Amino acid sequence: MDTRHLVAAVPGGLGPATPAAAYVSAQSAVDPYTLTTGRLVGTVAVLVALAGVVVGGLALARSAGRIGTGNGRRGALVALVAGLTGMLTGGLVVAAAEGGPGTGYGIVGGFAALAIGLIAAVLGWLALTRSRRTV
């Protein structure tokens, strides 16, 4: 890419020509396959939240008496904690991100962890309230 037109408008050619060009050059994109710290933390948050969804679904089915024995209280608590942990970690990733998608800060994983963690927390809460009713 030829960037001479970006720096030509500034005397001496030492800076960007427009504020938009300064914004684009300030957000350096990272290779999509580079595992940065933000991406790693975002991915772990998504996996924790996804595990909470799976456990919450199983606990909800168990509390309804569809599978296994017991009332699903332990699974409901695990799903609730995993969902809240995923949401908290995802929120921290989003708050710490200094750029948008593709910059390596893990913002996509952070937002995904927020959404999936919310689903896990709701499933855990539903299973927990259903297990209290059956006892």
PyMOL commands that place a pseudoatom at each C-alpha (Angstrom):
pseudoatom trace, name=CA, resn=MET, resi=1, chain=A, elem=C, hetatm=0, pos=[0.000, 0.000, 0.000]
pseudoatom trace, name=CA, resn=ASP, resi=2, chain=A, elem=C, hetatm=0, pos=[1.341, 3.399, -0.959]
pseudoatom trace, name=CA, resn=THR, resi=3, chain=A, elem=C, hetatm=0, pos=[1.115, 5.730, 2.046]
pseudoatom trace, name=CA, resn=ARG, resi=4, chain=A, elem=C, hetatm=0, pos=[2.840, 8.766, 0.528]
pseudoatom trace, name=CA, resn=HIS, resi=5, chain=A, elem=C, hetatm=0, pos=[-0.487, 10.533, 0.036]
pseudoatom trace, name=CA, resn=LEU, resi=6, chain=A, elem=C, hetatm=0, pos=[-1.184, 10.303, 3.775]
pseudoatom trace, name=CA, resn=VAL, resi=7, chain=A, elem=C, hetatm=0, pos=[1.894, 12.246, 4.802]
pseudoatom trace, name=CA, resn=ALA, resi=8, chain=A, elem=C, hetatm=0, pos=[2.211, 14.601, 1.825]
pseudoatom trace, name=CA, resn=ALA, resi=9, chain=A, elem=C, hetatm=0, pos=[-0.111, 17.329, 3.187]
pseudoatom trace, name=CA, resn=VAL, resi=10, chain=A, elem=C, hetatm=0, pos=[1.960, 17.979, 6.301]
pseudoatom trace, name=CA, resn=PRO, resi=11, chain=A, elem=C, hetatm=0, pos=[5.027, 20.206, 5.858]
pseudoatom trace, name=CA, resn=GLY, resi=12, chain=A, elem=C, hetatm=0, pos=[8.105, 18.046, 5.843]
pseudoatom trace, name=CA, resn=GLY, resi=13, chain=A, elem=C, hetatm=0, pos=[6.011, 14.901, 5.376]
pseudoatom trace, name=CA, resn=LEU, resi=14, chain=A, elem=C, hetatm=0, pos=[6.184, 13.936, 9.058]
pseudoatom trace, name=CA, resn=GLY, resi=15, chain=A, elem=C, hetatm=0, pos=[2.531, 13.346, 9.935]
pseudoatom trace, name=CA, resn=PRO, resi=16, chain=A, elem=C, hetatm=0, pos=[-0.782, 12.118, 8.637]
pseudoatom trace, name=CA, resn=ALA, resi=17, chain=A, elem=C, hetatm=0, pos=[-2.712, 14.297, 6.220]
pseudoatom trace, name=CA, resn=THR, resi=18, chain=A, elem=C, hetatm=0, pos=[-6.148, 14.040, 7.849]
pseudoatom trace, name=CA, resn=PRO, resi=19, chain=A, elem=C, hetatm=0, pos=[-7.543, 13.139, 11.272]
pseudoatom trace, name=CA, resn=ALA, resi=20, chain=A, elem=C, hetatm=0, pos=[-9.129, 10.043, 9.725]
pseudoatom trace, name=CA, resn=ALA, resi=21, chain=A, elem=C, hetatm=0, pos=[-5.741, 8.909, 8.499]
pseudoatom trace, name=CA, resn=ALA, resi=22, chain=A, elem=C, hetatm=0, pos=[-4.332, 9.458, 11.983]
pseudoatom trace, name=CA, resn=TYR, resi=23, chain=A, elem=C, hetatm=0, pos=[-7.097, 7.291, 13.413]
pseudoatom trace, name=CA, resn=VAL, resi=24, chain=A, elem=C, hetatm=0, pos=[-6.464, 4.508, 10.911]
pseudoatom trace, name=CA, resn=SER, resi=25, chain=A, elem=C, hetatm=0, pos=[-2.723, 4.562, 11.460]
pseudoatom trace, name=CA, resn=ALA, resi=26, chain=A, elem=C, hetatm=0, pos=[-3.160, 4.586, 15.258]
pseudoatom trace, name=CA, resn=GLN, resi=27, chain=A, elem=C, hetatm=0, pos=[-5.149, 1.348, 15.145]
pseudoatom trace, name=CA, resn=SER, resi=28, chain=A, elem=C, hetatm=0, pos=[-2.586, -1.115, 13.933]
pseudoatom trace, name=CA, resn=ALA, resi=29, chain=A, elem=C, hetatm=0, pos=[-4.303, -4.290, 12.872]
pseudoatom trace, name=CA, resn=VAL, resi=30, chain=A, elem=C, hetatm=0, pos=[-2.840, -7.549, 14.110]
pseudoatom trace, name=CA, resn=ASP, resi=31, chain=A, elem=C, hetatm=0, pos=[-2.606, -10.704, 12.049]
pseudoatom trace, name=CA, resn=PRO, resi=32, chain=A, elem=C, hetatm=0, pos=[-5.835, -12.708, 12.515]
pseudoatom trace, name=CA, resn=TYR, resi=33, chain=A, elem=C, hetatm=0, pos=[-3.884, -15.777, 13.661]
pseudoatom trace, name=CA, resn=THR, resi=34, chain=A, elem=C, hetatm=0, pos=[-1.774, -14.011, 16.271]
pseudoatom trace, name=CA, resn=LEU, resi=35, chain=A, elem=C, hetatm=0, pos=[-2.819, -15.006, 19.773]
pseudoatom trace, name=CA, resn=THR, resi=36, chain=A, elem=C, hetatm=0, pos=[-2.555, -11.842, 21.848]
pseudoatom trace, name=CA, resn=THR, resi=37, chain=A, elem=C, hetatm=0, pos=[-3.251, -11.604, 25.558]
pseudoatom trace, name=CA, resn=GLY, resi=38, chain=A, elem=C, hetatm=0, pos=[-6.622, -9.948, 24.983]
pseudoatom trace, name=CA, resn=ARG, resi=39, chain=A, elem=C, hetatm=0, pos=[-7.669, -12.635, 22.534]
pseudoatom trace, name=CA, resn=LEU, resi=40, chain=A, elem=C, hetatm=0, pos=[-6.564, -15.389, 24.926]
pseudoatom trace, name=CA, resn=VAL, resi=41, chain=A, elem=C, hetatm=0, pos=[-8.480, -13.925, 27.868]
pseudoatom trace, name=CA, resn=GLY, resi=42, chain=A, elem=C, hetatm=0, pos=[-11.545, -13.329, 25.675]
pseudoatom trace, name=CA, resn=THR, resi=43, chain=A, elem=C, hetatm=0, pos=[-11.416, -16.917, 24.405]
pseudoatom trace, name=CA, resn=VAL, resi=44, chain=A, elem=C, hetatm=0, pos=[-11.103, -18.333, 27.923]
pseudoatom trace, name=CA, resn=ALA, resi=45, chain=A, elem=C, hetatm=0, pos=[-14.059, -16.201, 29.033]
pseudoatom trace, name=CA, resn=VAL, resi=46, chain=A, elem=C, hetatm=0, pos=[-16.143, -17.532, 26.132]
pseudoatom trace, name=CA, resn=LEU, resi=47, chain=A, elem=C, hetatm=0, pos=[-15.203, -21.132, 26.964]
pseudoatom trace, name=CA, resn=VAL, resi=48, chain=A, elem=C, hetatm=0, pos=[-16.101, -20.689, 30.648]
pseudoatom trace, name=CA, resn=ALA, resi=49, chain=A, elem=C, hetatm=0, pos=[-19.441, -19.150, 29.700]
pseudoatom trace, name=CA, resn=LEU, resi=50, chain=A, elem=C, hetatm=0, pos=[-20.091, -21.907, 27.154]
pseudoatom trace, name=CA, resn=ALA, resi=51, chain=A, elem=C, hetatm=0, pos=[-19.385, -24.554, 29.773]
pseudoatom trace, name=CA, resn=GLY, resi=52, chain=A, elem=C, hetatm=0, pos=[-21.889, -22.767, 31.991]
pseudoatom trace, name=CA, resn=VAL, resi=53, chain=A, elem=C, hetatm=0, pos=[-24.517, -22.979, 29.246]
pseudoatom trace, name=CA, resn=VAL, resi=54, chain=A, elem=C, hetatm=0, pos=[-23.964, -26.723, 28.846]
pseudoatom trace, name=CA, resn=VAL, resi=55, chain=A, elem=C, hetatm=0, pos=[-24.052, -27.394, 32.584]
pseudoatom trace, name=CA, resn=GLY, resi=56, chain=A, elem=C, hetatm=0, pos=[-27.044, -25.081, 32.994]
pseudoatom trace, name=CA, resn=GLY, resi=57, chain=A, elem=C, hetatm=0, pos=[-28.971, -26.893, 30.273]
pseudoatom trace, name=CA, resn=LEU, resi=58, chain=A, elem=C, hetatm=0, pos=[-28.230, -30.243, 31.869]
pseudoatom trace, name=CA, resn=ALA, resi=59, chain=A, elem=C, hetatm=0, pos=[-29.165, -28.942, 35.318]
pseudoatom trace, name=CA, resn=LEU, resi=60, chain=A, elem=C, hetatm=0, pos=[-32.406, -27.525, 33.964]
pseudoatom trace, name=CA, resn=ALA, resi=61, chain=A, elem=C, hetatm=0, pos=[-33.246, -30.874, 32.374]
pseudoatom trace, name=CA, resn=ARG, resi=62, chain=A, elem=C, hetatm=0, pos=[-32.319, -32.704, 35.577]
pseudoatom trace, name=CA, resn=SER, resi=63, chain=A, elem=C, hetatm=0, pos=[-34.442, -30.390, 37.729]
pseudoatom trace, name=CA, resn=ALA, resi=64, chain=A, elem=C, hetatm=0, pos=[-37.381, -31.094, 35.424]
pseudoatom trace, name=CA, resn=GLY, resi=65, chain=A, elem=C, hetatm=0, pos=[-36.865, -34.820, 36.006]
pseudoatom trace, name=CA, resn=ARG, resi=66, chain=A, elem=C, hetatm=0, pos=[-35.954, -35.605, 32.392]
pseudoatom trace, name=CA, resn=ILE, resi=67, chain=A, elem=C, hetatm=0, pos=[-32.463, -37.030, 33.005]
pseudoatom trace, name=CA, resn=GLY, resi=68, chain=A, elem=C, hetatm=0, pos=[-30.554, -38.504, 35.911]
pseudoatom trace, name=CA, resn=THR, resi=69, chain=A, elem=C, hetatm=0, pos=[-31.430, -38.475, 39.563]
pseudoatom trace, name=CA, resn=GLY, resi=70, chain=A, elem=C, hetatm=0, pos=[-31.369, -35.554, 41.942]
pseudoatom trace, name=CA, resn=ASN, resi=71, chain=A, elem=C, hetatm=0, pos=[-32.718, -32.085, 41.609]
pseudoatom trace, name=CA, resn=GLY, resi=72, chain=A, elem=C, hetatm=0, pos=[-29.853, -30.432, 39.652]
pseudoatom trace, name=CA, resn=ARG, resi=73, chain=A, elem=C, hetatm=0, pos=[-28.982, -27.915, 42.376]
pseudoatom trace, name=CA, resn=ARG, resi=74, chain=A, elem=C, hetatm=0, pos=[-25.217, -28.394, 42.130]
pseudoatom trace, name=CA, resn=GLY, resi=75, chain=A, elem=C, hetatm=0, pos=[-25.252, -28.028, 38.346]
pseudoatom trace, name=CA, resn=ALA, resi=76, chain=A, elem=C, hetatm=0, pos=[-27.425, -24.949, 38.651]
pseudoatom trace, name=CA, resn=LEU, resi=77, chain=A, elem=C, hetatm=0, pos=[-24.921, -23.325, 40.994]
pseudoatom trace, name=CA, resn=VAL, resi=78, chain=A, elem=C, hetatm=0, pos=[-22.013, -24.254, 38.704]
pseudoatom trace, name=CA, resn=ALA, resi=79, chain=A, elem=C, hetatm=0, pos=[-23.834, -22.783, 35.702]
pseudoatom trace, name=CA, resn=LEU, resi=80, chain=A, elem=C, hetatm=0, pos=[-24.673, -19.612, 37.603]
pseudoatom trace, name=CA, resn=VAL, resi=81, chain=A, elem=C, hetatm=0, pos=[-21.078, -19.116, 38.773]
pseudoatom trace, name=CA, resn=ALA, resi=82, chain=A, elem=C, hetatm=0, pos=[-19.619, -19.961, 35.347]
pseudoatom trace, name=CA, resn=GLY, resi=83, chain=A, elem=C, hetatm=0, pos=[-22.007, -17.564, 33.636]
pseudoatom trace, name=CA, resn=LEU, resi=84, chain=A, elem=C, hetatm=0, pos=[-21.226, -14.727, 36.022]
pseudoatom trace, name=CA, resn=THR, resi=85, chain=A, elem=C, hetatm=0, pos=[-17.488, -15.421, 35.746]
pseudoatom trace, name=CA, resn=GLY, resi=86, chain=A, elem=C, hetatm=0, pos=[-17.677, -15.371, 31.950]
pseudoatom trace, name=CA, resn=MET, resi=87, chain=A, elem=C, hetatm=0, pos=[-19.650, -12.134, 32.030]
pseudoatom trace, name=CA, resn=LEU, resi=88, chain=A, elem=C, hetatm=0, pos=[-17.246, -10.476, 34.465]
pseudoatom trace, name=CA, resn=THR, resi=89, chain=A, elem=C, hetatm=0, pos=[-14.163, -11.510, 32.502]
pseudoatom trace, name=CA, resn=GLY, resi=90, chain=A, elem=C, hetatm=0, pos=[-15.754, -10.546, 29.192]
pseudoatom trace, name=CA, resn=GLY, resi=91, chain=A, elem=C, hetatm=0, pos=[-16.726, -7.173, 30.614]
pseudoatom trace, name=CA, resn=LEU, resi=92, chain=A, elem=C, hetatm=0, pos=[-13.165, -6.563, 31.767]
pseudoatom trace, name=CA, resn=VAL, resi=93, chain=A, elem=C, hetatm=0, pos=[-11.833, -7.456, 28.313]
pseudoatom trace, name=CA, resn=VAL, resi=94, chain=A, elem=C, hetatm=0, pos=[-14.289, -5.063, 26.659]
pseudoatom trace, name=CA, resn=ALA, resi=95, chain=A, elem=C, hetatm=0, pos=[-13.463, -2.293, 29.135]
pseudoatom trace, name=CA, resn=ALA, resi=96, chain=A, elem=C, hetatm=0, pos=[-9.721, -2.705, 28.605]
pseudoatom trace, name=CA, resn=ALA, resi=97, chain=A, elem=C, hetatm=0, pos=[-9.894, -2.846, 24.800]
pseudoatom trace, name=CA, resn=GLU, resi=98, chain=A, elem=C, hetatm=0, pos=[-8.463, 0.202, 23.076]
pseudoatom trace, name=CA, resn=GLY, resi=99, chain=A, elem=C, hetatm=0, pos=[-9.620, -0.686, 19.592]
pseudoatom trace, name=CA, resn=GLY, resi=100, chain=A, elem=C, hetatm=0, pos=[-12.273, -2.469, 17.644]
pseudoatom trace, name=CA, resn=PRO, resi=101, chain=A, elem=C, hetatm=0, pos=[-12.375, -5.898, 16.049]
pseudoatom trace, name=CA, resn=GLY, resi=102, chain=A, elem=C, hetatm=0, pos=[-9.119, -6.984, 14.460]
pseudoatom trace, name=CA, resn=THR, resi=103, chain=A, elem=C, hetatm=0, pos=[-6.834, -4.949, 16.687]
pseudoatom trace, name=CA, resn=GLY, resi=104, chain=A, elem=C, hetatm=0, pos=[-5.887, -7.858, 18.936]
pseudoatom trace, name=CA, resn=TYR, resi=105, chain=A, elem=C, hetatm=0, pos=[-7.552, -6.650, 22.121]
pseudoatom trace, name=CA, resn=GLY, resi=106, chain=A, elem=C, hetatm=0, pos=[-10.090, -9.494, 22.228]
pseudoatom trace, name=CA, resn=ILE, resi=107, chain=A, elem=C, hetatm=0, pos=[-13.168, -7.294, 22.072]
pseudoatom trace, name=CA, resn=VAL, resi=108, chain=A, elem=C, hetatm=0, pos=[-15.117, -9.800, 19.952]
pseudoatom trace, name=CA, resn=GLY, resi=109, chain=A, elem=C, hetatm=0, pos=[-14.491, -12.547, 22.504]
pseudoatom trace, name=CA, resn=GLY, resi=110, chain=A, elem=C, hetatm=0, pos=[-15.381, -10.154, 25.313]
pseudoatom trace, name=CA, resn=PHE, resi=111, chain=A, elem=C, hetatm=0, pos=[-18.758, -9.335, 23.806]
pseudoatom trace, name=CA, resn=ALA, resi=112, chain=A, elem=C, hetatm=0, pos=[-19.393, -13.011, 23.037]
pseudoatom trace, name=CA, resn=ALA, resi=113, chain=A, elem=C, hetatm=0, pos=[-18.556, -13.906, 26.637]
pseudoatom trace, name=CA, resn=LEU, resi=114, chain=A, elem=C, hetatm=0, pos=[-21.007, -11.265, 27.865]
pseudoatom trace, name=CA, resn=ALA, resi=115, chain=A, elem=C, hetatm=0, pos=[-23.827, -12.706, 25.757]
pseudoatom trace, name=CA, resn=ILE, resi=116, chain=A, elem=C, hetatm=0, pos=[-23.097, -16.389, 26.388]
pseudoatom trace, name=CA, resn=GLY, resi=117, chain=A, elem=C, hetatm=0, pos=[-22.447, -15.742, 30.086]
pseudoatom trace, name=CA, resn=LEU, resi=118, chain=A, elem=C, hetatm=0, pos=[-25.837, -14.076, 30.387]
pseudoatom trace, name=CA, resn=ILE, resi=119, chain=A, elem=C, hetatm=0, pos=[-27.480, -17.145, 28.867]
pseudoatom trace, name=CA, resn=ALA, resi=120, chain=A, elem=C, hetatm=0, pos=[-25.583, -19.423, 31.277]
pseudoatom trace, name=CA, resn=ALA, resi=121, chain=A, elem=C, hetatm=0, pos=[-26.544, -17.303, 34.281]
pseudoatom trace, name=CA, resn=VAL, resi=122, chain=A, elem=C, hetatm=0, pos=[-30.221, -17.330, 33.272]
pseudoatom trace, name=CA, resn=LEU, resi=123, chain=A, elem=C, hetatm=0, pos=[-30.179, -21.108, 32.756]
pseudoatom trace, name=CA, resn=GLY, resi=124, chain=A, elem=C, hetatm=0, pos=[-28.487, -21.588, 36.134]
pseudoatom trace, name=CA, resn=TRP, resi=125, chain=A, elem=C, hetatm=0, pos=[-30.984, -19.288, 37.838]
pseudoatom trace, name=CA, resn=LEU, resi=126, chain=A, elem=C, hetatm=0, pos=[-33.942, -21.105, 36.256]
pseudoatom trace, name=CA, resn=ALA, resi=127, chain=A, elem=C, hetatm=0, pos=[-32.560, -24.496, 37.257]
pseudoatom trace, name=CA, resn=LEU, resi=128, chain=A, elem=C, hetatm=0, pos=[-31.884, -23.244, 40.772]
pseudoatom trace, name=CA, resn=THR, resi=129, chain=A, elem=C, hetatm=0, pos=[-35.406, -21.898, 41.245]
pseudoatom trace, name=CA, resn=ARG, resi=130, chain=A, elem=C, hetatm=0, pos=[-36.884, -25.091, 39.811]
pseudoatom trace, name=CA, resn=SER, resi=131, chain=A, elem=C, hetatm=0, pos=[-34.743, -27.257, 42.115]
pseudoatom trace, name=CA, resn=ARG, resi=132, chain=A, elem=C, hetatm=0, pos=[-35.919, -25.270, 45.140]
pseudoatom trace, name=CA, resn=ARG, resi=133, chain=A, elem=C, hetatm=0, pos=[-39.546, -25.847, 44.144]
pseudoatom trace, name=CA, resn=THR, resi=134, chain=A, elem=C, hetatm=0, pos=[-39.133, -29.606, 43.907]
pseudoatom trace, name=CA, resn=VAL, resi=135, chain=A, elem=C, hetatm=0, pos=[-37.510, -30.028, 47.334]
for i in range(1, 135): cmd.bond("trace and resi %d" % i, "trace and resi %d" % (i + 1))
show_as sticks, trace
zoom trace
